[in-house]
Amino acid sequence: MNSFFSGTSILFFLGCLALGVLYAWLLYRDNKNLDKKLQYGLTALRIIAVTTIAWLIFAPLIKTLNYTLDKPIIIIGQDNSLSVGQVKAVGFDQKLYEQNLKTLQDKLSDKYEVKTLHFGDQVSDGFDFKNQGKLTDASAFFQKIRDEYTNRNVGAIILATDGIFNHGGNPLYSVNQINAPVYTVALGDSIPKRDLLISNVNYNNIVYLDDDFTVEVQVQAFQSNGENTSLTVSQNGAKIEQQNIAINGSAFVKTIPVKIHAGKIGVQKYTVQLGALQNEITTRNNSQTFYVEVIDGRQKVLLAAAAPHPDLSVLKEAISLNKHYEAKLALADGLNAADPSKFDLIVLYQLPDAQNISSAFLKKLTNLKKPLWYILGAQSNINTFNQIQNQVNLSATNGSLQEVYADPANGFTSFNLTEEDKKQISTFDPLLSPFGRLSVNAGAIPVFNQRIGKVSTQQPLLFFANENGTKAGYLMGEGLWRWKLSEAENESNQSVLNDLVSKTVQYLSVKDDKRRFKVFTSKSAYDENESIQFNGNLYNDSYQPVNESEVNLQVKNEAGKVFSYIFSKTENGYQLDAGTMPAGNYSYYANTELGGKKFTATGSFYINALISEFQQTTANHQLLNTLSKQSNGKLFMPENLLKIADEITKNENIKTISYEDRKYDELISMKWLFGLILILLGVEWFLRKRNGEL
C-alpha cells in the first residue's frame, strides 16, 4: 500500500510552509532572552503548527494505492454423463484417468487457483466419476463460468468430455464468450461401433378416442450392413404391431410410420423395441417407451324438434363435420324417449312448439343444468318460451313473421370470426323471425344484431346469455337453409355457416370448472430429470380462495407404491415440489376438509425416460478439436493428461494480474492531526512559560 499527496496539494503545502516560516521568524527573530537551541526548537514547533493549520484550510487529499494480486484461475470440467461411462476407448484405464486428473489438479494448485466442476444435465462443484447424467449440456458449463467468474482472471479451461452434447446450445457459440483457452481431453471412442438404435420417436401425446394416429420411429444402424431386425410396438405390454427391417448400409437411417388405433381411454404406455444384433456395443438404445393420453373428446349434441325441417339437416351436417362432436336428432314422438342428461348440449329447435308435443320432454329439462340453444320460428310457442327461461321476453306477438338480416355486433370476443366471415354472413338471405317486441337482459352477448331491410337495430339475432350459472344460446329466427343456399351461390371454398354453427356449439358445450377443490400438475408429461410441480386451489361457499386447511397428497406409481406429501401454503392456494421421479405412469389422490365437508381431487401424469445419452455412442473428437483451436487451446488424449500442466505453464498469457485500488481521503478527517496540533502548541507554550516568555 502506498499513500501520498497529489501534486496540487504539494504546491499548497509549500505555500503553507512558507507562511509558517514567516510567522515563526517574525515571532522569534528579536528574542534575546531564550537560549539559541531552545529558540530554534520553539521556532520549529511554531512552523509545524502554523503550517499544519494553514494547510488544513485547503482540505488536502491523501491518495492511497492498494495493489491486489489475482492468480490465474484454472477451471477443470469433467463430463459426468452416461455416454462417457458406457463407451470407452480400447486400453482406457478409468482408475488411472481419475488419479491423473486429481494429480493434474494438485500440480496446477501450486501456481494457480484451481476450480473443479462436473456437468451432465446440470452443473455442480467438484469431481464426480459416477457418470449418471442423463443429458450432456456443455453450454450450461460455460454459462456457469460466465456467471461466476466474470471480471476474474480465468487463465484456462480444461474440458474432459466425449464431445457428445445433446442438450442446450452449441458449445462452439458459448466458448466465444469466454476469453480463455480451452484445453480439451478427448474421452470416449471416436471409432463407430456396431450398434442398432431408435434415434427418435415422433408422436402426439394427446389423441382422441377411436382415432387412428401415426407414430414415426426413426431407426439407425452402424456397422450392420446386410443384417435384419424387427420393430415391435407394444401397448401396455401387449404386442400390437411388428415390422421387419432390412439394413442396407454401414450408416443406415430409416423412418418407419406406425399407425395405432386409440381404442381405450386413459394414459396408454407404448414401447417400441428393436431386435438385438450380435456384438452390439449396447442394447439400451434398442427400445423406447412413451406415453399417450387418450381422451374421449366427443361431445354429444341433441337436436330436439317437434317436426322435420331443412334447418335440422344444416345443423346436423355442420356439427358432424367436427369428428369430436356427435349430433343426434329427436323428433315428435322420439322426444319422449330421449334422455337429455346424456347430452352435453341440447338444441331446442322451435321448442316449445305450438302443438305442445314437446311438453313432456321440456319437463325433463326443468332441474337439468345443461347448456341450451333456443332457435325460434313459425312453430314456436312464444308464451311458453317466455315462461321457461328468464333471459328473453317476446311480447305483443300476433303469430306473424318478419324477415331479418344478420348485422355483425361490435365487441364480440367469445370466439373468433374474421371480418370477411362477418361481411359474408351479412349478405346472406334473411331469416324469418317471430314478430313482436323483444326484450333481452343486459348481460346478453350478441354475435349478430337484426337488420330489417336497410335499417340496423340493436335487437340481437344470435346471442349468448348465462342462465342460472349455465350457458344458453338464442337464435331469433329460422331459415338457416337459406344461408346454405346463399353460400352455395357465392361458391365459397369454405363454409362460413358450418364454421359459425361449429363454434357456437363448441362455445355452449364447453364446461366451466366450478369444483371447489382442484389439484393439478403444471403439465401432464415430464422428463425424468424434471421436478414434479403440483398446484392446488380450495374455495369456500362463496367461491373465494382459502388456504386454512391442510392438503394431503398421495402419488402412486405403476407398481402400486404410494408416496405421501403435504402441500405448502401460498398466498391464496397451495403448492408442492415433489422432486424428480423415475420414468413411468403415475396417478395421484389429494384430500382436504373445509367447514366439516371433505373434498377430494384426482389426476394422473407420466414421466418420459431420457435415452439421449444412448442414442449416440460415437465420440465427437472433431468438435473438441474445433473448440480448442477456436479458443487458442489444444486437444489432449487421456494418456497425455498430465502434459496439460506444462502447456499452461508455457502460455505467457496466463499470468497473475495486479489490480490497483485508489482511495482519496481528506486530511482534515484525521482526528489525530488535531491532537498533534494541540500537543505542538502546548509544548511551545509550556517551554516559553518556563523560560519567562508570555
Salt bridges, closest charged atoms under 4 A:
ASP30 OD2 - ARG29 NE 3.77
ASP70 OD1 - ARG152 NH2 3.73
GLU113 OE2 - LYS115 NZ 3.44
GLU113 OE1 - ARG152 NH2 3.31
GLU148 OE2 - LYS144 NZ 2.62
ASP189 OD2 - LYS193 NZ 2.30
ASP210 OD1 - HIS261 NE2 3.81
ASP210 OD2 - ARG298 NH1 3.50
ASP211 OD2 - LYS323 NZ 3.36
ASP212 OD1 - HIS261 ND1 2.79
GLU227 OE2 - ARG194 NH2 2.53
ASP296 OD1 - ARG298 NE 3.46
ASP311 OD2 - HIS309 ND1 3.84
GLU317 OE2 - LYS484 NZ 3.79
ASP344 OD1 - LYS511 NZ 2.80
GLU403 OE2 - ARG482 NH1 3.92
GLU419 OE2 - LYS422 NZ 3.69
GLU478 OE1 - HIS309 NE2 2.87
ASP499 OD2 - LYS503 NZ 3.29
ASP513 OD2 - ARG515 NH2 2.88
GLU528 OE1 - LYS134 NZ 3.91
GLU530 OE2 - LYS523 NZ 2.82
ASP541 OD1 - ARG516 NH1 2.75
ASP646 OD1 - LYS107 NZ 3.88
GLU647 OE1 - LYS634 NZ 3.94
GLU647 OE1 - LYS650 NZ 3.88
GLU660 OE2 - ARG662 NE 2.58
GLU684 OE1 - ARG46 NE 2.80
